[in-house]
Amino acid sequence: MKLSGREKASYGLGAVGKDMVYMLSASYVLYYYQDVLGINAIAMGMILMAARVFDAFNDPIMGVLVAKTKTRWGKFRPWLLIGTLLNAVVLFLLFTAPPKLNGGGLVAYAAVIYILWGVTYTMMDIPYWSMIPAFTEGGKEREGLTTLARSCAGVGSAIITIITMMCVAALGANAGAPGGISERQGFMWFSLIIAVLFVVFILVTCINIKEKSTVNMETPSVGQMFKALVQNDQAMTVVIAIVLVNSAVYITSNLVIYFFKYDFGGEGWRGAYTLFNTFGGGVQILAMMLLFPLLRKFMSALKIFYVSFGMAIAGYVSLLVLAFTNMSNVYLLFIPGFFIFAANGMLTVLTTVFLANTVDYGELKNKRRDESVIFSMQTFVVKLASGVAALIASVCLGVFHISQDTESDQVVRIAQSSVVGLRMTMTVLPVIVLLIAVIYFRKKYCLTEEKVEEIAEKIKALRND
């Protein structure tokens, strides 16, 4: 039985809420604690990276817990709802640091709350993506739902990217110095609004989505799980590609706000930053919903994957050229922005499609179906990529002395050498990482469309025996 429009819309709405929360943390937690509250940039980077090391143990265990769960509501929805409620509370606490804390106390608070945020996000993210193979058929239905969910996730990310700083300014207006802006207050109220929307959206998903089919399987131990992942060479290939692609993307997303604040500059930097992100967010959504399906009519998913890499690299190179030649007009930045955001949108969809395909591959090869195990790795590696990128960004900020360390609305000017370092870190480094990713993936990945269909037929025959 095919998915109804209501089921598709409900699942997509959950993705919107989920990625609104994720993007708020991934893109603004470093800025909030380093530039607004004044924590040392490298110390904050170490916290973000340490949280990802913790996730190396937490995420796989969460995958096993999901696989073991059996309730009248299914194995996924209970964890999805509980994780969402807890994560919404922790998100608010993450952007509501007590005013009396400073120095070591503030660092300790940031470390504890951020680790809790990662734990609770994992609690809902793994079951969310693990549901795809459990209530869809392989092939076009699964790819279609994955595309929809990733497109909706892109909408959620884009919303946060576009509105955050303007909303923070509006919600924090007149809360600081007379006539000024308190970004601290702005982030507190904005995070509360996003947390509430997150709960509402996921609640709709839980009410309307049910598992249509499940595969009986022996639940693996943690040791068996790692063994299964190692044996599933295609899953590991996709996982490594996801780490590299997302690291490149998050390096830029962590630094772009500093680029506009300290490099592009001016008192109206928030307007230019918002305008650029509005354009980029729109391009990313359109790439997922229109450009990807259009290209899909003429070429395979693998070819689109490589085209997307080329677009991203071209975007970064053109951004670097513009940064050193003409920074007088924000609209010129739309040129590299188009290539980078469009490529990111399509790569996000494609990596999820490829990962879902490895579930069937693993079932045929290893005689077990480990949706939760494989998708727990996706959750971990995306967060790992954000941690690596945040650490790199924080090192850049520390080494090149890019910091305001004040809530004042007046932008502090930084040295030209700092500006050059910022530009190079957010353009050249992502290009290097993307080149490594495409070379590795091209060498290791073998699940062509023909191969995926062949595997699906073999699994169907085995189940019917």
Sequence and secondary structure as in RCSB ss.txt:
>XXXX:A:sequence
MKLSGREKASYGLGAVGKDMVYMLSASYVLYYYQDVLGINAIAMGMILMAARVFDAFNDPIMGVLVAKTKTRWGK
FRPWLLIGTLLNAVVLFLLFTAPPKLNGGGLVAYAAVIYILWGVTYTMMDIPYWSMIPAFTEGGKEREGLTTLAR
SCAGVGSAIITIITMMCVAALGANAGAPGGISERQGFMWFSLIIAVLFVVFILVTCINIKEKSTVNMETPSVGQM
FKALVQNDQAMTVVIAIVLVNSAVYITSNLVIYFFKYDFGGEGWRGAYTLFNTFGGGVQILAMMLLFPLLRKFMS
ALKIFYVSFGMAIAGYVSLLVLAFTNMSNVYLLFIPGFFIFAANGMLTVLTTVFLANTVDYGELKNKRRDESVIF
SMQTFVVKLASGVAALIASVCLGVFHISQDTESDQVVRIAQSSVVGLRMTMTVLPVIVLLIAVIYFRKKYCLTEE
KVEEIAEKIKALRND
>XXXX:A:secstr
    HHHHHHHHHHHHHHHHHHHHHHHHHHHIIIIIS   HHHHHHHHHHHHHHHHHHHHHHHHHHHH   TT S
SHHHHHHHHHHHHHHHHHHT   TT  HHHHHHHHHHHHHHHHHHHHHHHHHHHHHHHHHS TTHHHHHHHHHHH
HHHHHHHHHHHHHHHHHHHHHTBTSSSTT B HHHHHHHHHHHHHHHHHHHHHHHHHH   S         HHHH
HHHHHH HHHHHHHHHHHHHHHHHHHHHHHHHHIIIIII STTHHHHHHHHHHHHHHHHHHIIIIIHHHHHTTS 
HHHHHHHHHHHHHHHHHHHHHHHHH  S GGGGHHHHHHHHHHHHHHHHHHHHHHHHHHHHHHHHHS   HHHHH
HHHHHHHHHHHHHHHHHHHHHHHHTT    S  SS     HHHHHHHHHHHHHHHHHHHHHHHHHHHHH    HH
HHHHHHHHHHHHHH 
